[in-house]
Amino acid sequence: MDKNSNIKFIEQLIKNISIFKNLSTAHIARVIESFSFEKVRKGDVIFNQSDKSTDFYIVVAGNVRAVLHNEEGHELVLAIFGAGEFFGEMSLLDGNLRSAAIVASEDSVVAVLKRSDFLELIHKYPMIAVDMLSALVQRLRMTDDMLGSIAFLDVSHRTLRLFQQIAKSGCEVDKKTGFYKIGKITQKEIAARTGASREGVAKAMRILAFKGVLREDDGFFFISPEAENL
């Protein structure tokens, strides 16, 4: 993507990102000048765990995921980032190795900012650092919640919690049933995002279907708003 081809879209995208929310339009325009833009294909690795890169990234279009892999190659999804979300902030701030890999879940476009350019921005606009700390705390809380789920909840409850998180992220509600309508997600993806096996997820989904809180129809999942009471 050429940043000059759709500058208004990019300006609005960056303005809506939490760490840049306090910048004026003129300041946003200066920030954009520091970014480069890259296209990645589905399955491309943007960086690997333990890489030495320290760049900061924003998803302009598409979807990427932060993952860890074990020795058998199984994947644990730590987070998913869509358009308007950023990643790479930990190595950006401390200069250390990457703590996870980032993989494109679909064809995507990312904006890239060098660490030196980011540090220069902080000197010019100190509020960026304050808003970055706030965003980091929010992500730490989400990580704590995920780790707590893996440690203390069985696969059925972890699977249910994942569907609830997806539903609350902006899914439409089916007018006839009141159920949240969720786009198709594979058992492999669910397993990767809940730290479970595919077999465990399959069993969990049968249990949730038996309880009447989850059903699959015409390529979509539907989850009951009553699921929160389980």
Buried (B, 14 or more C-beta within 10 A) or exposed (E): BEBEEEEEEBBEBBBEBBBBEEBEEEBBBEBBEBBEBBBBEEEBBBBBBEBEBBBBBBBBBBBBBBBBBEEEEBBBBBBBBBBBBBBBBBBBBEEEBBEBBBBBBEBBBBBBBBBEBBEEBBEEBEEBBEBBEEBBEEBEEEEEEBEEBEEEBEBBBBBBBBBBEBBEEEBEEEEEEEBBBBEEBEBEBBBBBBBBEBEBBBBBBEBBEEBEBBBEEEEBBBBBBEBEEE
